[in-house]
Amino acid sequence: MVANLPMNTTNPKHLTGNSFKKEMQIYTPPVDSALTIDGNGVILEEQMNEASKTSSEYKKMITIYNKYKTLLQIANTKINT
């Protein structure tokens, strides 16, 4: 679904240039699952799974970073001795 929304500016210097349009299009992807009574399409289990994936990827990245840091410290001490 694509909606045309008018863009309001508070200063004529904001959002200038050739690519600026007075109306921006916002894309809303179709909902694959049923909405709740209040119209909320957020599935808590999916959000928790994504948060868990992000957390594990962050921990993996920190572990790799610390390994490289340790290797560089070892290499630096061997060069300076």
PyMOL Python script that loads the backbone (N, CA, C, O; Angstrom):
from pymol import cmd

cmd.read_pdbstr("""\
ATOM      1  N   MET A   1       0.845  -1.167   0.000  1.00  0.00           N
ATOM      2  CA  MET A   1       0.000   0.000   0.000  1.00  0.00           C
ATOM      3  C   MET A   1       0.897   1.238   0.000  1.00  0.00           C
ATOM      4  O   MET A   1       1.838   1.321   0.789  1.00  0.00           O
ATOM      5  N   VAL A   2       0.620   2.167  -0.851  1.00  0.00           N
ATOM      6  CA  VAL A   2       1.390   3.404  -0.947  1.00  0.00           C
ATOM      7  C   VAL A   2       0.458   4.565  -0.645  1.00  0.00           C
ATOM      8  O   VAL A   2      -0.628   4.674  -1.214  1.00  0.00           O
ATOM      9  N   ALA A   3       0.904   5.433   0.264  1.00  0.00           N
ATOM     10  CA  ALA A   3       0.091   6.595   0.631  1.00  0.00           C
ATOM     11  C   ALA A   3       0.855   7.868   0.308  1.00  0.00           C
ATOM     12  O   ALA A   3       2.065   7.941   0.525  1.00  0.00           O
ATOM     13  N   ASN A   4       0.162   8.859  -0.203  1.00  0.00           N
ATOM     14  CA  ASN A   4       0.766  10.169  -0.458  1.00  0.00           C
ATOM     15  C   ASN A   4       0.459  11.075   0.717  1.00  0.00           C
ATOM     16  O   ASN A   4      -0.702  11.343   1.026  1.00  0.00           O
ATOM     17  N   LEU A   5       1.519  11.545   1.373  1.00  0.00           N
ATOM     18  CA  LEU A   5       1.346  12.437   2.507  1.00  0.00           C
ATOM     19  C   LEU A   5       1.996  13.768   2.201  1.00  0.00           C
ATOM     20  O   LEU A   5       3.134  13.802   1.732  1.00  0.00           O
ATOM     21  N   PRO A   6       1.296  14.877   2.458  1.00  0.00           N
ATOM     22  CA  PRO A   6       1.912  16.180   2.213  1.00  0.00           C
ATOM     23  C   PRO A   6       3.020  16.439   3.233  1.00  0.00           C
ATOM     24  O   PRO A   6       2.900  16.069   4.401  1.00  0.00           O
ATOM     25  N   MET A   7       4.091  17.074   2.783  1.00  0.00           N
ATOM     26  CA  MET A   7       5.221  17.377   3.636  1.00  0.00           C
ATOM     27  C   MET A   7       5.159  18.842   4.029  1.00  0.00           C
ATOM     28  O   MET A   7       5.137  19.714   3.160  1.00  0.00           O
ATOM     29  N   ASN A   8       5.132  19.126   5.321  1.00  0.00           N
ATOM     30  CA  ASN A   8       5.120  20.495   5.825  1.00  0.00           C
ATOM     31  C   ASN A   8       6.528  20.885   6.229  1.00  0.00           C
ATOM     32  O   ASN A   8       7.228  20.109   6.880  1.00  0.00           O
ATOM     33  N   THR A   9       6.944  22.074   5.851  1.00  0.00           N
ATOM     34  CA  THR A   9       8.257  22.570   6.254  1.00  0.00           C
ATOM     35  C   THR A   9       8.066  23.806   7.114  1.00  0.00           C
ATOM     36  O   THR A   9       7.148  24.598   6.900  1.00  0.00           O
ATOM     37  N   THR A  10       8.963  23.959   8.106  1.00  0.00           N
ATOM     38  CA  THR A  10       8.883  25.113   8.992  1.00  0.00           C
ATOM     39  C   THR A  10       9.865  26.198   8.584  1.00  0.00           C
ATOM     40  O   THR A  10       9.790  27.327   9.070  1.00  0.00           O
ATOM     41  N   ASN A  11      10.779  25.859   7.696  1.00  0.00           N
ATOM     42  CA  ASN A  11      11.802  26.791   7.251  1.00  0.00           C
ATOM     43  C   ASN A  11      12.030  26.540   5.763  1.00  0.00           C
ATOM     44  O   ASN A  11      12.160  25.383   5.365  1.00  0.00           O
ATOM     45  N   PRO A  12      12.083  27.574   4.930  1.00  0.00           N
ATOM     46  CA  PRO A  12      12.264  27.349   3.485  1.00  0.00           C
ATOM     47  C   PRO A  12      13.600  26.693   3.140  1.00  0.00           C
ATOM     48  O   PRO A  12      13.753  26.169   2.037  1.00  0.00           O
ATOM     49  N   LYS A  13      14.570  26.709   4.058  1.00  0.00           N
ATOM     50  CA  LYS A  13      15.869  26.078   3.793  1.00  0.00           C
ATOM     51  C   LYS A  13      15.854  24.568   4.055  1.00  0.00           C
ATOM     52  O   LYS A  13      16.776  23.862   3.645  1.00  0.00           O
ATOM     53  N   HIS A  14      14.840  24.082   4.719  1.00  0.00           N
ATOM     54  CA  HIS A  14      14.753  22.655   5.015  1.00  0.00           C
ATOM     55  C   HIS A  14      14.378  21.860   3.762  1.00  0.00           C
ATOM     56  O   HIS A  14      13.519  22.277   2.984  1.00  0.00           O
ATOM     57  N   LEU A  15      15.016  20.739   3.581  1.00  0.00           N
ATOM     58  CA  LEU A  15      14.684  19.785   2.523  1.00  0.00           C
ATOM     59  C   LEU A  15      14.635  20.431   1.148  1.00  0.00           C
ATOM     60  O   LEU A  15      13.649  20.285   0.426  1.00  0.00           O
ATOM     61  N   THR A  16      15.687  21.140   0.785  1.00  0.00           N
ATOM     62  CA  THR A  16      15.735  21.731  -0.541  1.00  0.00           C
ATOM     63  C   THR A  16      16.581  20.852  -1.454  1.00  0.00           C
ATOM     64  O   THR A  16      17.328  19.995  -0.981  1.00  0.00           O
ATOM     65  N   GLY A  17      16.466  21.062  -2.729  1.00  0.00           N
ATOM     66  CA  GLY A  17      17.250  20.314  -3.692  1.00  0.00           C
ATOM     67  C   GLY A  17      16.372  19.744  -4.774  1.00  0.00           C
ATOM     68  O   GLY A  17      15.148  19.860  -4.724  1.00  0.00           O
ATOM     69  N   ASN A  18      17.011  19.116  -5.769  1.00  0.00           N
ATOM     70  CA  ASN A  18      16.272  18.576  -6.912  1.00  0.00           C
ATOM     71  C   ASN A  18      15.431  17.360  -6.530  1.00  0.00           C
ATOM     72  O   ASN A  18      14.394  17.112  -7.145  1.00  0.00           O
ATOM     73  N   SER A  19      15.869  16.590  -5.512  1.00  0.00           N
ATOM     74  CA  SER A  19      15.154  15.364  -5.178  1.00  0.00           C
ATOM     75  C   SER A  19      13.985  15.599  -4.239  1.00  0.00           C
ATOM     76  O   SER A  19      13.224  14.670  -3.970  1.00  0.00           O
ATOM     77  N   PHE A  20      13.819  16.831  -3.726  1.00  0.00           N
ATOM     78  CA  PHE A  20      12.727  17.107  -2.804  1.00  0.00           C
ATOM     79  C   PHE A  20      11.405  17.188  -3.538  1.00  0.00           C
ATOM     80  O   PHE A  20      11.287  17.858  -4.564  1.00  0.00           O
ATOM     81  N   LYS A  21      10.423  16.508  -3.007  1.00  0.00           N
ATOM     82  CA  LYS A  21       9.069  16.564  -3.555  1.00  0.00           C
ATOM     83  C   LYS A  21       8.138  17.056  -2.460  1.00  0.00           C
ATOM     84  O   LYS A  21       8.353  16.777  -1.280  1.00  0.00           O
ATOM     85  N   LYS A  22       7.122  17.776  -2.844  1.00  0.00           N
ATOM     86  CA  LYS A  22       6.163  18.263  -1.853  1.00  0.00           C
ATOM     87  C   LYS A  22       5.360  17.121  -1.244  1.00  0.00           C
ATOM     88  O   LYS A  22       4.847  17.248  -0.133  1.00  0.00           O
ATOM     89  N   GLU A  23       5.248  16.012  -1.959  1.00  0.00           N
ATOM     90  CA  GLU A  23       4.544  14.855  -1.422  1.00  0.00           C
ATOM     91  C   GLU A  23       5.473  13.669  -1.433  1.00  0.00           C
ATOM     92  O   GLU A  23       6.031  13.322  -2.474  1.00  0.00           O
ATOM     93  N   MET A  24       5.644  13.041  -0.286  1.00  0.00           N
ATOM     94  CA  MET A  24       6.490  11.858  -0.170  1.00  0.00           C
ATOM     95  C   MET A  24       5.591  10.625  -0.181  1.00  0.00           C
ATOM     96  O   MET A  24       4.449  10.676   0.275  1.00  0.00           O
ATOM     97  N   GLN A  25       6.110   9.526  -0.702  1.00  0.00           N
ATOM     98  CA  GLN A  25       5.361   8.280  -0.689  1.00  0.00           C
ATOM     99  C   GLN A  25       5.906   7.394   0.422  1.00  0.00           C
ATOM    100  O   GLN A  25       7.119   7.258   0.581  1.00  0.00           O
ATOM    101  N   ILE A  26       5.012   6.801   1.181  1.00  0.00           N
ATOM    102  CA  ILE A  26       5.386   5.893   2.257  1.00  0.00           C
ATOM    103  C   ILE A  26       4.869   4.513   1.899  1.00  0.00           C
ATOM    104  O   ILE A  26       3.686   4.330   1.609  1.00  0.00           O
ATOM    105  N   TYR A  27       5.775   3.547   1.924  1.00  0.00           N
ATOM    106  CA  TYR A  27       5.401   2.172   1.610  1.00  0.00           C
ATOM    107  C   TYR A  27       5.070   1.429   2.892  1.00  0.00           C
ATOM    108  O   TYR A  27       5.866   1.415   3.831  1.00  0.00           O
ATOM    109  N   THR A  28       3.909   0.819   2.934  1.00  0.00           N
ATOM    110  CA  THR A  28       3.519  -0.014   4.059  1.00  0.00           C
ATOM    111  C   THR A  28       3.391  -1.437   3.544  1.00  0.00           C
ATOM    112  O   THR A  28       2.522  -1.715   2.718  1.00  0.00           O
ATOM    113  N   PRO A  29       4.249  -2.353   4.020  1.00  0.00           N
ATOM    114  CA  PRO A  29       4.180  -3.725   3.513  1.00  0.00           C
ATOM    115  C   PRO A  29       2.882  -4.402   3.929  1.00  0.00           C
ATOM    116  O   PRO A  29       2.311  -4.066   4.967  1.00  0.00           O
ATOM    117  N   PRO A  30       2.415  -5.344   3.134  1.00  0.00           N
ATOM    118  CA  PRO A  30       1.196  -6.054   3.504  1.00  0.00           C
ATOM    119  C   PRO A  30       1.438  -6.919   4.744  1.00  0.00           C
ATOM    120  O   PRO A  30       2.526  -7.463   4.933  1.00  0.00           O
ATOM    121  N   VAL A  31       0.430  -7.035   5.566  1.00  0.00           N
ATOM    122  CA  VAL A  31       0.536  -7.825   6.790  1.00  0.00           C
ATOM    123  C   VAL A  31       0.317  -9.286   6.440  1.00  0.00           C
ATOM    124  O   VAL A  31      -0.691  -9.639   5.827  1.00  0.00           O
ATOM    125  N   ASP A  32       1.274 -10.150   6.835  1.00  0.00           N
ATOM    126  CA  ASP A  32       1.170 -11.576   6.533  1.00  0.00           C
ATOM    127  C   ASP A  32       0.346 -12.334   7.564  1.00  0.00           C
ATOM    128  O   ASP A  32      -0.163 -13.418   7.282  1.00  0.00           O
ATOM    129  N   SER A  33       0.217 -11.774   8.742  1.00  0.00           N
ATOM    130  CA  SER A  33      -0.520 -12.460   9.798  1.00  0.00           C
ATOM    131  C   SER A  33      -1.747 -11.635  10.194  1.00  0.00           C
ATOM    132  O   SER A  33      -1.875 -10.459   9.852  1.00  0.00           O
ATOM    133  N   ALA A  34      -2.617 -12.283  10.910  1.00  0.00           N
ATOM    134  CA  ALA A  34      -3.858 -11.617  11.317  1.00  0.00           C
ATOM    135  C   ALA A  34      -3.573 -10.532  12.347  1.00  0.00           C
ATOM    136  O   ALA A  34      -2.697 -10.677  13.200  1.00  0.00           O
ATOM    137  N   LEU A  35      -4.322  -9.455  12.252  1.00  0.00           N
ATOM    138  CA  LEU A  35      -4.206  -8.371  13.220  1.00  0.00           C
ATOM    139  C   LEU A  35      -5.021  -8.703  14.463  1.00  0.00           C
ATOM    140  O   LEU A  35      -5.981  -9.472  14.415  1.00  0.00           O
ATOM    141  N   THR A  36      -4.616  -8.107  15.569  1.00  0.00           N
ATOM    142  CA  THR A  36      -5.392  -8.279  16.800  1.00  0.00           C
ATOM    143  C   THR A  36      -6.602  -7.353  16.758  1.00  0.00           C
ATOM    144  O   THR A  36      -6.790  -6.610  15.794  1.00  0.00           O
ATOM    145  N   ILE A  37      -7.402  -7.400  17.783  1.00  0.00           N
ATOM    146  CA  ILE A  37      -8.627  -6.596  17.816  1.00  0.00           C
ATOM    147  C   ILE A  37      -8.319  -5.107  17.716  1.00  0.00           C
ATOM    148  O   ILE A  37      -9.059  -4.361  17.075  1.00  0.00           O
ATOM    149  N   ASP A  38      -7.221  -4.668  18.352  1.00  0.00           N
ATOM    150  CA  ASP A  38      -6.886  -3.246  18.332  1.00  0.00           C
ATOM    151  C   ASP A  38      -6.145  -2.829  17.059  1.00  0.00           C
ATOM    152  O   ASP A  38      -5.768  -1.665  16.928  1.00  0.00           O
ATOM    153  N   GLY A  39      -5.929  -3.756  16.119  1.00  0.00           N
ATOM    154  CA  GLY A  39      -5.274  -3.426  14.864  1.00  0.00           C
ATOM    155  C   GLY A  39      -3.768  -3.534  14.902  1.00  0.00           C
ATOM    156  O   GLY A  39      -3.101  -3.186  13.927  1.00  0.00           O
ATOM    157  N   ASN A  40      -3.217  -4.008  16.003  1.00  0.00           N
ATOM    158  CA  ASN A  40      -1.776  -4.141  16.149  1.00  0.00           C
ATOM    159  C   ASN A  40      -1.321  -5.429  15.482  1.00  0.00           C
ATOM    160  O   ASN A  40      -1.834  -6.503  15.795  1.00  0.00           O
ATOM    161  N   GLY A  41      -0.358  -5.333  14.563  1.00  0.00           N
ATOM    162  CA  GLY A  41       0.141  -6.507  13.860  1.00  0.00           C
ATOM    163  C   GLY A  41       1.443  -7.031  14.410  1.00  0.00           C
ATOM    164  O   GLY A  41       2.067  -7.887  13.783  1.00  0.00           O
ATOM    165  N   VAL A  42       1.881  -6.543  15.569  1.00  0.00           N
ATOM    166  CA  VAL A  42       3.153  -6.971  16.151  1.00  0.00           C
ATOM    167  C   VAL A  42       2.967  -8.316  16.830  1.00  0.00           C
ATOM    168  O   VAL A  42       2.062  -8.502  17.644  1.00  0.00           O
ATOM    169  N   ILE A  43       3.846  -9.253  16.478  1.00  0.00           N
ATOM    170  CA  ILE A  43       3.828 -10.563  17.113  1.00  0.00           C
ATOM    171  C   ILE A  43       4.991 -10.595  18.088  1.00  0.00           C
ATOM    172  O   ILE A  43       6.150 -10.545  17.677  1.00  0.00           O
ATOM    173  N   LEU A  44       4.693 -10.677  19.364  1.00  0.00           N
ATOM    174  CA  LEU A  44       5.692 -10.569  20.414  1.00  0.00           C
ATOM    175  C   LEU A  44       6.765 -11.647  20.298  1.00  0.00           C
ATOM    176  O   LEU A  44       7.943 -11.366  20.519  1.00  0.00           O
ATOM    177  N   GLU A  45       6.382 -12.869  19.956  1.00  0.00           N
ATOM    178  CA  GLU A  45       7.351 -13.954  19.854  1.00  0.00           C
ATOM    179  C   GLU A  45       8.385 -13.667  18.767  1.00  0.00           C
ATOM    180  O   GLU A  45       9.576 -13.918  18.956  1.00  0.00           O
ATOM    181  N   GLU A  46       7.928 -13.139  17.626  1.00  0.00           N
ATOM    182  CA  GLU A  46       8.863 -12.802  16.543  1.00  0.00           C
ATOM    183  C   GLU A  46       9.807 -11.684  16.968  1.00  0.00           C
ATOM    184  O   GLU A  46      10.999 -11.726  16.665  1.00  0.00           O
ATOM    185  N   GLN A  47       9.283 -10.695  17.660  1.00  0.00           N
ATOM    186  CA  GLN A  47      10.122  -9.594  18.119  1.00  0.00           C
ATOM    187  C   GLN A  47      11.162 -10.078  19.123  1.00  0.00           C
ATOM    188  O   GLN A  47      12.309  -9.633  19.091  1.00  0.00           O
ATOM    189  N   MET A  48      10.770 -10.986  20.013  1.00  0.00           N
ATOM    190  CA  MET A  48      11.712 -11.533  20.987  1.00  0.00           C
ATOM    191  C   MET A  48      12.778 -12.381  20.299  1.00  0.00           C
ATOM    192  O   MET A  48      13.939 -12.359  20.707  1.00  0.00           O
ATOM    193  N   ASN A  49      12.401 -13.129  19.262  1.00  0.00           N
ATOM    194  CA  ASN A  49      13.384 -13.908  18.504  1.00  0.00           C
ATOM    195  C   ASN A  49      14.395 -12.996  17.822  1.00  0.00           C
ATOM    196  O   ASN A  49      15.594 -13.277  17.838  1.00  0.00           O
ATOM    197  N   GLU A  50      13.923 -11.910  17.226  1.00  0.00           N
ATOM    198  CA  GLU A  50      14.826 -10.964  16.573  1.00  0.00           C
ATOM    199  C   GLU A  50      15.760 -10.305  17.583  1.00  0.00           C
ATOM    200  O   GLU A  50      16.942 -10.111  17.298  1.00  0.00           O
ATOM    201  N   ALA A  51      15.241  -9.961  18.760  1.00  0.00           N
ATOM    202  CA  ALA A  51      16.082  -9.367  19.800  1.00  0.00           C
ATOM    203  C   ALA A  51      17.138 -10.359  20.265  1.00  0.00           C
ATOM    204  O   ALA A  51      18.279  -9.976  20.524  1.00  0.00           O
ATOM    205  N   SER A  52      16.767 -11.626  20.370  1.00  0.00           N
ATOM    206  CA  SER A  52      17.718 -12.661  20.777  1.00  0.00           C
ATOM    207  C   SER A  52      18.808 -12.844  19.726  1.00  0.00           C
ATOM    208  O   SER A  52      19.983 -12.990  20.066  1.00  0.00           O
ATOM    209  N   LYS A  53      18.421 -12.836  18.448  1.00  0.00           N
ATOM    210  CA  LYS A  53      19.415 -12.949  17.360  1.00  0.00           C
ATOM    211  C   LYS A  53      20.383 -11.774  17.397  1.00  0.00           C
ATOM    212  O   LYS A  53      21.595 -11.950  17.270  1.00  0.00           O
ATOM    213  N   THR A  54      19.843 -10.590  17.568  1.00  0.00           N
ATOM    214  CA  THR A  54      20.683  -9.388  17.609  1.00  0.00           C
ATOM    215  C   THR A  54      21.643  -9.445  18.786  1.00  0.00           C
ATOM    216  O   THR A  54      22.811  -9.079  18.656  1.00  0.00           O
ATOM    217  N   SER A  55      21.164  -9.896  19.920  1.00  0.00           N
ATOM    218  CA  SER A  55      22.012 -10.001  21.108  1.00  0.00           C
ATOM    219  C   SER A  55      23.139 -11.006  20.887  1.00  0.00           C
ATOM    220  O   SER A  55      24.284 -10.735  21.249  1.00  0.00           O
ATOM    221  N   SER A  56      22.835 -12.151  20.303  1.00  0.00           N
ATOM    222  CA  SER A  56      23.880 -13.156  20.076  1.00  0.00           C
ATOM    223  C   SER A  56      24.886 -12.684  19.029  1.00  0.00           C
ATOM    224  O   SER A  56      26.078 -12.964  19.158  1.00  0.00           O
ATOM    225  N   GLU A  57      24.431 -11.975  17.997  1.00  0.00           N
ATOM    226  CA  GLU A  57      25.361 -11.435  17.004  1.00  0.00           C
ATOM    227  C   GLU A  57      26.260 -10.369  17.620  1.00  0.00           C
ATOM    228  O   GLU A  57      27.440 -10.278  17.282  1.00  0.00           O
ATOM    229  N   TYR A  58      25.711  -9.567  18.517  1.00  0.00           N
ATOM    230  CA  TYR A  58      26.502  -8.544  19.200  1.00  0.00           C
ATOM    231  C   TYR A  58      27.574  -9.200  20.072  1.00  0.00           C
ATOM    232  O   TYR A  58      28.731  -8.780  20.056  1.00  0.00           O
ATOM    233  N   LYS A  59      27.193 -10.223  20.826  1.00  0.00           N
ATOM    234  CA  LYS A  59      28.156 -10.927  21.672  1.00  0.00           C
ATOM    235  C   LYS A  59      29.250 -11.576  20.836  1.00  0.00           C
ATOM    236  O   LYS A  59      30.416 -11.568  21.229  1.00  0.00           O
ATOM    237  N   LYS A  60      28.885 -12.138  19.688  1.00  0.00           N
ATOM    238  CA  LYS A  60      29.870 -12.757  18.796  1.00  0.00           C
ATOM    239  C   LYS A  60      30.840 -11.697  18.270  1.00  0.00           C
ATOM    240  O   LYS A  60      32.046 -11.937  18.205  1.00  0.00           O
ATOM    241  N   MET A  61      30.323 -10.544  17.899  1.00  0.00           N
ATOM    242  CA  MET A  61      31.165  -9.466  17.390  1.00  0.00           C
ATOM    243  C   MET A  61      32.127  -8.968  18.466  1.00  0.00           C
ATOM    244  O   MET A  61      33.295  -8.712  18.175  1.00  0.00           O
ATOM    245  N   ILE A  62      31.655  -8.829  19.700  1.00  0.00           N
ATOM    246  CA  ILE A  62      32.518  -8.388  20.795  1.00  0.00           C
ATOM    247  C   ILE A  62      33.610  -9.418  21.066  1.00  0.00           C
ATOM    248  O   ILE A  62      34.752  -9.046  21.337  1.00  0.00           O
ATOM    249  N   THR A  63      33.281 -10.694  20.998  1.00  0.00           N
ATOM    250  CA  THR A  63      34.274 -11.754  21.205  1.00  0.00           C
ATOM    251  C   THR A  63      35.360 -11.688  20.140  1.00  0.00           C
ATOM    252  O   THR A  63      36.546 -11.785  20.455  1.00  0.00           O
ATOM    253  N   ILE A  64      34.966 -11.526  18.889  1.00  0.00           N
ATOM    254  CA  ILE A  64      35.940 -11.427  17.798  1.00  0.00           C
ATOM    255  C   ILE A  64      36.807 -10.182  17.966  1.00  0.00           C
ATOM    256  O   ILE A  64      38.022 -10.235  17.778  1.00  0.00           O
ATOM    257  N   TYR A  65      36.184  -9.075  18.316  1.00  0.00           N
ATOM    258  CA  TYR A  65      36.925  -7.833  18.535  1.00  0.00           C
ATOM    259  C   TYR A  65      37.972  -8.010  19.633  1.00  0.00           C
ATOM    260  O   TYR A  65      39.121  -7.597  19.473  1.00  0.00           O
ATOM    261  N   ASN A  66      37.571  -8.628  20.752  1.00  0.00           N
ATOM    262  CA  ASN A  66      38.503  -8.831  21.857  1.00  0.00           C
ATOM    263  C   ASN A  66      39.644  -9.767  21.475  1.00  0.00           C
ATOM    264  O   ASN A  66      40.773  -9.575  21.926  1.00  0.00           O
ATOM    265  N   LYS A  67      39.369 -10.780  20.648  1.00  0.00           N
ATOM    266  CA  LYS A  67      40.428 -11.683  20.192  1.00  0.00           C
ATOM    267  C   LYS A  67      41.451 -10.914  19.344  1.00  0.00           C
ATOM    268  O   LYS A  67      42.658 -11.066  19.533  1.00  0.00           O
ATOM    269  N   TYR A  68      40.961 -10.089  18.410  1.00  0.00           N
ATOM    270  CA  TYR A  68      41.868  -9.292  17.583  1.00  0.00           C
ATOM    271  C   TYR A  68      42.663  -8.299  18.430  1.00  0.00           C
ATOM    272  O   TYR A  68      43.849  -8.076  18.187  1.00  0.00           O
ATOM    273  N   LYS A  69      42.012  -7.717  19.408  1.00  0.00           N
ATOM    274  CA  LYS A  69      42.693  -6.775  20.295  1.00  0.00           C
ATOM    275  C   LYS A  69      43.818  -7.478  21.050  1.00  0.00           C
ATOM    276  O   LYS A  69      44.920  -6.943  21.170  1.00  0.00           O
ATOM    277  N   THR A  70      43.539  -8.673  21.554  1.00  0.00           N
ATOM    278  CA  THR A  70      44.558  -9.450  22.263  1.00  0.00           C
ATOM    279  C   THR A  70      45.715  -9.807  21.335  1.00  0.00           C
ATOM    280  O   THR A  70      46.879  -9.707  21.722  1.00  0.00           O
ATOM    281  N   LEU A  71      45.394 -10.221  20.116  1.00  0.00           N
ATOM    282  CA  LEU A  71      46.441 -10.563  19.150  1.00  0.00           C
ATOM    283  C   LEU A  71      47.319  -9.353  18.836  1.00  0.00           C
ATOM    284  O   LEU A  71      48.540  -9.478  18.743  1.00  0.00           O
ATOM    285  N   LEU A  72      46.699  -8.185  18.673  1.00  0.00           N
ATOM    286  CA  LEU A  72      47.471  -6.976  18.394  1.00  0.00           C
ATOM    287  C   LEU A  72      48.336  -6.581  19.590  1.00  0.00           C
ATOM    288  O   LEU A  72      49.459  -6.110  19.411  1.00  0.00           O
ATOM    289  N   GLN A  73      47.829  -6.766  20.792  1.00  0.00           N
ATOM    290  CA  GLN A  73      48.626  -6.466  21.979  1.00  0.00           C
ATOM    291  C   GLN A  73      49.822  -7.400  22.085  1.00  0.00           C
ATOM    292  O   GLN A  73      50.922  -6.966  22.426  1.00  0.00           O
ATOM    293  N   ILE A  74      49.614  -8.681  21.796  1.00  0.00           N
ATOM    294  CA  ILE A  74      50.726  -9.645  21.821  1.00  0.00           C
ATOM    295  C   ILE A  74      51.762  -9.283  20.764  1.00  0.00           C
ATOM    296  O   ILE A  74      52.964  -9.284  21.033  1.00  0.00           O
ATOM    297  N   ALA A  75      51.284  -8.972  19.555  1.00  0.00           N
ATOM    298  CA  ALA A  75      52.201  -8.605  18.474  1.00  0.00           C
ATOM    299  C   ALA A  75      52.960  -7.345  18.812  1.00  0.00           C
ATOM    300  O   ALA A  75      54.147  -7.250  18.499  1.00  0.00           O
ATOM    301  N   ASN A  76      52.324  -6.377  19.438  1.00  0.00           N
ATOM    302  CA  ASN A  76      52.960  -5.128  19.785  1.00  0.00           C
ATOM    303  C   ASN A  76      54.015  -5.329  20.868  1.00  0.00           C
ATOM    304  O   ASN A  76      55.073  -4.703  20.805  1.00  0.00           O
ATOM    305  N   THR A  77      53.765  -6.168  21.841  1.00  0.00           N
ATOM    306  CA  THR A  77      54.754  -6.400  22.898  1.00  0.00           C
ATOM    307  C   THR A  77      55.969  -7.149  22.347  1.00  0.00           C
ATOM    308  O   THR A  77      57.084  -6.921  22.816  1.00  0.00           O
ATOM    309  N   LYS A  78      55.785  -8.030  21.372  1.00  0.00           N
ATOM    310  CA  LYS A  78      56.906  -8.761  20.785  1.00  0.00           C
ATOM    311  C   LYS A  78      57.781  -7.838  19.929  1.00  0.00           C
ATOM    312  O   LYS A  78      58.996  -8.021  19.860  1.00  0.00           O
ATOM    313  N   ILE A  79      57.162  -6.848  19.279  1.00  0.00           N
ATOM    314  CA  ILE A  79      57.920  -5.922  18.442  1.00  0.00           C
ATOM    315  C   ILE A  79      58.722  -4.970  19.328  1.00  0.00           C
ATOM    316  O   ILE A  79      59.867  -4.651  19.009  1.00  0.00           O
ATOM    317  N   ASN A  80      58.142  -4.519  20.422  1.00  0.00           N
ATOM    318  CA  ASN A  80      58.782  -3.531  21.282  1.00  0.00           C
ATOM    319  C   ASN A  80      59.844  -4.121  22.195  1.00  0.00           C
ATOM    320  O   ASN A  80      60.587  -3.356  22.809  1.00  0.00           O
ATOM    321  N   THR A  81      59.957  -5.421  22.318  1.00  0.00           N
ATOM    322  CA  THR A  81      60.961  -5.992  23.204  1.00  0.00           C
ATOM    323  C   THR A  81      62.275  -6.238  22.518  1.00  0.00           C
ATOM    324  O   THR A  81      63.218  -6.719  23.146  1.00  0.00           O
TER     325      THR A  81
END
""", "prot")
cmd.dss("prot")
cmd.show_as("cartoon", "prot")
cmd.util.cbc("prot")
cmd.orient("prot")
